[in-house]
């Protein structure tokens, strides 16, 4: 995957998301860090997979969740409000795909004020504030997948900075114990195994 700030990222992410959803046969949340990314990925992916797709904003959050829960092999494209406080247990949600590491928008006035305060007092706002906040958000997003002891599935993060940047270790170290892979065959294996186990 290219850097998520490059123009080709969304197209390449869509291609990878399609491959993953074909393996998982739907049963997925695609969680995005912005409305524009969510809409673009929905448009690129929904027409190229044979599974029902839902888009945040087309109906109420409660209505979307009800539709997702009751529709076999569904895929839901959503943003920040679905990163927490959403509970879908069992096989209906077996895959959470995250487009980018969830850094706060740097132009947000609150983020700017906190960052300036940290920098003015000798800190490094990116490492002292932005990374820890993004780690918490990522954990909340991943938490949509495992809602009970018997839940299992796949978390797919499209953002290569997880592996290419030094702060990527902070994200990886914060996650529950799991197998980490870049091989789609390993993803397929999760869905051919029977019984309970680690994700």
C-alpha positions, 0 to 999 in steps of 0.5 A: 500500500502507498502512503495514505496521503498520496492520490493513489491510496484510495484506489489501491485500498478499494482493491484490497478491501474487495479482495478481503470482503470476497474472502470473508463473504461480507460480514464486514465493517469498513471504518473510515477516518473521513466522510470523503474517504467513506463515500469514495470507498463505498462507490469503488467497492459496493458495485464490485462485490456481490454483497449488500452494502450500507452507507452511514448517512443513508438512514439513522445509526440504529436503522443501519445497525438493524439492517446490518444485523438482519442482512446476511453477508452485509458490509457497512461503510461508516466513520467515527460514530461507528468506531465506538458504542456499536455491538454486533455479536457473532458471525454477522460481523467477522471483519473490521477493515480500517482505512487509515490510522485515526489521527485527529484532524490537525486543523481542529481548534481543540487539537491545535490548542492542545498541540501548541500547549504541549510544544510550548512546554517542551513536549512533542505534540505529535508523539505526546498527544496525537499518537496516543489519542490515535492509539485509543481510537484504533483500539475502539474501532477494533473493539467492534469485532470482538464483543464476546469470548467466542467472537473471532475474525479479522482486522485489516488495516490499510495504512502502511504507516503501521509497519513503516513508521517508528510510531507504528510499534505503539499501535501494534503494541496496544493491540490484543495478542493476535497473529499479524500477517500481510498474506490474504491466505492467512485471512482465508484460513481464519474462515475455514477453521472450526471452533473457537480460538484466537483471532 
